Amino acid sequence: MDKLKVFQRMVSIPFGLALIGFLFPLFTFSCAERTVAEPNAYELAMGLDVTSVLSDEENKILKDLSQENGGALANVPMRLEKIPVLFGIFVAILVAGLFAFVTPVGSCVMGVMSLISLWIFIQNMPTYILQSGFGMMIEVKPGIGAYCVSMLLIIGIAMSLAAIVKYHQALKSQEKTS
C-alpha cells in the first residue's frame, strides 16, 4: 500500500508540469501567412497589448498602415482584454494536482474537466478575436503550449486511472489473503 500511495502522489507531477506548460505559446496569431504574435496563456489571461509582442519593424508598419487609407486601422483595438476563463482552467488543473494527494478519482475528474475546458476555449478563440475588433485579418491557430498542456493532462488522467485500478487490485489481493 505504501508504493500505491507514492504512485498516487506522483499523479500530481503531470498536472504541475501542465501549469508550467502554459508558458509556451498557447496560440499563434498570423496575418498574411506571417506570424504576428505567439502569446502564452498567462499573457492572455492578464490581457495582452498587441504592440508589446510585435517587433519594432512590425510596429512601424502598423503605424504606417493606420495613417494610410484615411486611418482605417485607427479604430482597430491594439489590446486584447483579460480572459478570465483561463483562470478557471488554471485553478481546475491546480485542484486536479492537489486531489492526487487525496483521491485519484477527483484528480481524474478534474483533469478531464480541465482538458475539455481548454479545448472548448481553444475552439472558441477565433470567434473571440473576430468579436474583439481584429476582424478577418488575423488567423488564430493553437500553439505548441496547447498541445504540450493537453498531453500532460492526458498523462495525468491516465496516471489517475492507473492509480484507481492499482487501488482496486490491492483491495482484491487483501481480501483473498484475509
Backbone torsions as a table, in degrees:
resi	resn	phi	psi	omega
1	MET	NA	-28.0	179.1
2	ASP	-66.2	-39.0	177.9
3	LYS	-64.6	-35.9	178.6
4	LEU	-65.1	-41.9	178.2
5	LYS	-63.8	-40.2	178.4
6	VAL	-63.6	-45.4	179.0
7	PHE	-62.7	-41.7	-179.3
8	GLN	-61.1	-39.2	179.1
9	ARG	-71.4	-28.5	178.1
10	MET	-67.9	-17.8	178.6
11	VAL	-61.0	-27.3	-178.3
12	SER	-70.2	-19.5	-176.5
13	ILE	-61.1	-50.7	179.6
14	PRO	-62.3	-32.7	179.0
15	PHE	-69.7	-38.4	174.8
16	GLY	-64.6	-41.6	178.0
17	LEU	-66.1	-30.9	177.8
18	ALA	-63.3	-39.4	177.2
19	LEU	-64.3	-35.5	175.7
20	ILE	-71.6	-34.3	179.5
21	GLY	-62.3	-20.5	177.1
22	PHE	-69.5	-7.3	175.3
23	LEU	-75.9	-19.7	175.1
24	PHE	-75.7	157.9	-179.8
25	PRO	-59.0	124.3	-179.7
26	LEU	-80.8	-33.4	179.8
27	PHE	-135.1	157.6	170.3
28	THR	-117.0	117.1	176.3
29	PHE	-98.0	125.9	179.6
30	SER	-133.7	154.7	179.0
31	CYS	-137.6	124.5	179.7
32	ALA	55.3	49.4	176.3
33	GLU	66.0	13.7	-179.2
34	ARG	-121.0	129.9	179.3
35	THR	-67.7	125.7	-178.5
36	VAL	-99.2	-45.1	-177.9
37	ALA	-151.5	151.1	175.7
38	GLU	-135.9	75.4	-177.4
39	PRO	-77.1	150.3	174.3
40	ASN	-89.3	175.1	-175.2
41	ALA	-65.6	-35.4	-179.2
42	TYR	-68.4	-38.2	175.8
43	GLU	-63.9	-41.6	179.2
44	LEU	-67.2	-39.0	-179.5
45	ALA	-64.3	-35.9	-177.6
46	MET	-88.4	-4.6	-175.6
47	GLY	95.4	141.4	-172.8
48	LEU	-126.9	123.4	172.3
49	ASP	-85.3	111.5	-173.8
50	VAL	-60.2	-37.6	-177.8
51	THR	-67.6	-21.4	180.0
52	SER	-75.1	-22.5	-179.8
53	VAL	-97.2	-4.1	178.5
54	LEU	-90.3	152.0	176.0
55	SER	-74.0	167.6	179.1
56	ASP	-59.6	-40.1	179.4
57	GLU	-63.0	-43.5	-179.7
58	GLU	-67.7	-37.8	176.5
59	ASN	-63.9	-37.9	178.0
60	LYS	-65.7	-43.4	178.0
61	ILE	-62.0	-43.0	179.5
62	LEU	-62.9	-40.7	178.6
63	LYS	-65.0	-43.6	178.2
64	ASP	-62.5	-42.3	179.5
65	LEU	-64.8	-36.9	-179.4
66	SER	-70.1	-26.5	178.4
67	GLN	-83.9	-27.6	178.0
68	GLU	-80.1	172.9	175.3
69	ASN	56.1	34.2	176.6
70	GLY	68.1	24.2	178.6
71	GLY	74.1	33.9	-177.3
72	ALA	-61.9	-33.2	-179.8
73	LEU	-86.9	-3.1	-177.8
74	ALA	-64.0	-28.8	-178.8
75	ASN	-86.6	-5.7	179.9
76	VAL	-78.6	123.9	-179.3
77	PRO	-67.6	143.4	179.8
78	MET	-107.3	21.1	179.7
79	ARG	-141.3	132.1	171.0
80	LEU	-91.0	132.6	-179.8
81	GLU	-69.6	166.5	177.2
82	LYS	-58.8	145.9	179.0
83	ILE	-117.4	90.9	-173.2
84	PRO	-66.3	-20.9	179.6
85	VAL	-61.1	-28.1	177.7
86	LEU	-65.6	-34.3	176.6
87	PHE	-62.5	-38.0	176.7
88	GLY	-62.9	-40.2	178.4
89	ILE	-67.4	-41.1	177.4
90	PHE	-59.7	-46.1	-178.9
91	VAL	-65.1	-40.8	179.8
92	ALA	-62.1	-40.2	178.2
93	ILE	-68.3	-40.4	177.3
94	LEU	-62.0	-43.7	178.4
95	VAL	-64.5	-38.5	177.2
96	ALA	-60.4	-42.6	177.8
97	GLY	-65.3	-38.4	178.9
98	LEU	-70.3	-37.0	177.3
99	PHE	-63.2	-22.6	179.0
100	ALA	-60.4	-26.5	178.7
101	PHE	-81.9	-17.5	-175.8
102	VAL	-108.9	-57.0	-176.5
103	THR	-147.6	128.7	178.1
104	PRO	-69.5	-22.5	178.8
105	VAL	-66.5	-45.7	177.9
106	GLY	-63.0	-39.4	178.2
107	SER	-63.0	-42.2	179.8
108	CYS	-64.7	-46.0	-178.3
109	VAL	-63.8	-47.0	-179.8
110	MET	-66.6	-33.9	176.5
111	GLY	-64.3	-43.8	178.5
112	VAL	-64.6	-43.0	178.9
113	MET	-62.3	-40.0	178.9
114	SER	-63.7	-44.9	-179.2
115	LEU	-63.1	-44.8	179.5
116	ILE	-64.5	-44.4	179.9
117	SER	-62.0	-41.8	179.6
118	LEU	-59.5	-47.2	-176.4
119	TRP	-76.2	-25.9	171.1
120	ILE	-66.4	-42.3	176.9
121	PHE	-61.4	-46.9	-179.1
122	ILE	-61.4	-39.6	180.0
123	GLN	-66.3	-33.7	-176.7
124	ASN	-90.3	-7.0	-177.9
125	MET	-60.9	-42.4	177.9
126	PRO	-58.4	-36.2	177.5
127	THR	-66.3	-41.5	178.0
128	TYR	-61.1	-43.9	179.5
129	ILE	-62.9	-41.2	179.1
130	LEU	-62.4	-42.8	-179.1
131	GLN	-73.7	-21.7	-177.1
132	SER	-78.6	-5.3	174.9
133	GLY	108.7	-2.8	179.7
134	PHE	-78.9	-14.8	175.0
135	GLY	64.9	-150.1	-174.6
136	MET	-85.9	-0.2	-175.1
137	MET	-76.8	-18.9	-175.7
138	ILE	-109.3	129.5	174.6
139	GLU	-103.1	132.9	-176.0
140	VAL	-115.0	126.5	177.0
141	LYS	-131.2	149.0	174.9
142	PRO	-61.4	140.2	179.2
143	GLY	-97.3	-176.5	-177.6
144	ILE	-61.2	-32.7	179.7
145	GLY	-63.4	-36.6	179.4
146	ALA	-63.2	-42.4	-179.3
147	TYR	-74.0	-37.2	179.0
148	CYS	-62.9	-50.7	-179.4
149	VAL	-63.4	-41.0	178.9
150	SER	-60.6	-44.7	-180.0
151	MET	-63.7	-43.1	178.5
152	LEU	-64.9	-37.7	176.0
153	LEU	-65.2	-40.5	178.2
154	ILE	-63.7	-40.3	177.3
155	ILE	-63.7	-42.9	178.2
156	GLY	-62.7	-40.9	177.5
157	ILE	-64.2	-43.9	179.7
158	ALA	-63.4	-40.8	178.1
159	MET	-66.1	-36.7	176.7
160	SER	-62.7	-44.2	178.0
161	LEU	-63.2	-39.7	178.1
162	ALA	-64.3	-38.3	177.9
163	ALA	-65.1	-38.6	177.5
164	ILE	-63.4	-46.2	180.0
165	VAL	-63.1	-45.6	179.6
166	LYS	-61.1	-39.5	179.7
167	TYR	-62.5	-45.2	-179.6
168	HIS	-68.6	-34.8	175.3
169	GLN	-65.9	-39.7	178.0
170	ALA	-65.1	-38.7	177.2
171	LEU	-63.9	-43.3	178.5
172	LYS	-63.4	-40.7	179.8
173	SER	-68.5	-32.7	176.4
174	GLN	-68.6	-38.6	178.9
175	GLU	-65.2	-38.2	-179.0
176	LYS	-69.0	-35.7	-179.3
177	THR	-79.5	-18.5	-179.1
178	SER	-80.9	NA	NA
